[in-house]
């Protein structure tokens, strides 16, 4: 072993006497003082030529550094990524600094740094460049005022850094504290880093890197990346950053990748037990990283992020957005876990929030595989995440068994279905559900994918339209007690029973939904709703074998707009009155819709001999186009399919404030308008305005029939109002 001593040295340094490489040392080792090689150590003389830290060496070397060294203050460009002090190709090397300082004297260099303009400042010298060290340890040194990076660690293996100090002012450009790349098994323990860029930056090819008990700030936080700037970058795996403090930094813990990048991988990353003090963007994934516009704009980042965990991270945020997960739309993040995250922001903009476009938990597998268990696991993790999260089913065809995704969740959940999930193709009688979302507040479902109910076998076995005594069939997708939700850009195909069933929700929007099943598929209502408030169904196309939309009891404040329906049974309020526990229906609007080839058009249906006495009020149909629609306008208070009721008693459901306005098109039969109200509770305040329905069948012109109602007529009516039998309500003249 050779021990090299260094005292105060001025204006540069390189180490390791050439004759140390000639023969191995003997005995317990020898000690060499650099002054014996000509170093003056007077703080004035340039002693650079007396020091050179370059191997390989034939025996272990320990460098005991008691003094300080200073670089030239002049910013002289050199080769790209050059080092001022270089430690290279050393094995079993130890540097004991005892608090010694490597002073880069970078103030002049910072003033001429042109990275912001050109992106090319890599000719400035790195303070300490550590290349190809194996089974080595560096302890107790401090780097100050570097012209570029303070420490650059490349191609090292099993290297430990302890008690490291980094110090430069916040305005020192591109002075990353410790940058590491292409290294395996590096440990950084106990460091204090103050600088003008990332305290720690983790480059490509870094594996099994531990950062522990580090204090960072000021600076730009601790970063993985940037990645994806160059071709042929290597994966980053197995990075752990824990038990650290980040204070007064521009970012906290960050992963950053360039857009338009070549493919890359970041996986198995753990951030744990970290305290933030006045940190902007404490948690950030930024896959659109583009400093000073120096990036490619040819597409999203192709660096794949997976298995990233943030756990036990707390403190104060200097920005309202405390968590921001901006993942790539090209290769969305997968398995991002946030656990026990607690940030406080006391600024004027309100409490700390999270922002994310990340598909946080991705569920997938080989084509045709069953993803039921994986989806339930992913949703459960997303539901328990403290920040908004996202579940992604990527493109492809997957099997999916019965599944209930149940809240309440700690934060809003976004469910992105890009692929197609397929139910069991059997009849599966006796089950009443397939996919269930329940008890979730703040929910999004989107992605352009399909729920395929595989209903063909079930339709053949279905007899529920003929008898009460039938075996249940599964509803494709149920939304039970879901509030503040947006369901958009998804398809339901060939449901065995109802396609969508929406119960007890508030403030829900269905937009650009496609529902597809053949006309002969029984009981396949497109969207059935009950006991909800504030629901909107917009820009939707429904083709099915039953009601396109059916409105059950307890509905309040429902808007149906720009829906195309057909084939099917039209848009219906009801049936109502079948059960004794039903609630009133209020404020239903159906506007700007088109019905094509349906068995009914706009329908209100209630059961005779109803089991309850409720009211349906404020129902408004307007600006509807009809194309060969049978029974275009129908109030049917004698609704009794397949004689499953007692018609001897009139319906006890009260219909009040009903409006049909600007309904036009063609009828598929002569019964263009049929208002068959209850003789026990005649309809009240029914308005018919500007109706123009044509029928050219051989059985005569279209008719307009009224029973137990005297409608208010506004504008023109074709056919002429109430040309059929009129039965006036009791007390009417």
PyMOL commands that set and color helices and strands:
alter all, ss='L'
color gray80, all
select helices_A, chain A and resi 18-21+34-37+48-50+107-112+115-118+291-293+372-384+456-461+641-643
alter helices_A, ss='H'
color red, helices_A
select strands_A, chain A and resi 2-6+30-33+53-54+61-65+69-70+83-88+93-103+126-131+134-144+151-154+157-167+178-181+187-194+200-202+207-216+222-227+236-247+253-258+264-279+283-289+303-317+321-326+334-344+353-356+361-363+389-393+397-399+403-406+413-417+420-422+433-446+450-452+475-488+491-493+500-503+506-511+514-516+527-530+533-543+549-551+556-565+571-576+585-596+602-607+615-629+633-639+654-667+671-676+684-694+703-707+712-718+726-727
alter strands_A, ss='S'
color yellow, strands_A
deselect
rebuild
show_as cartoon
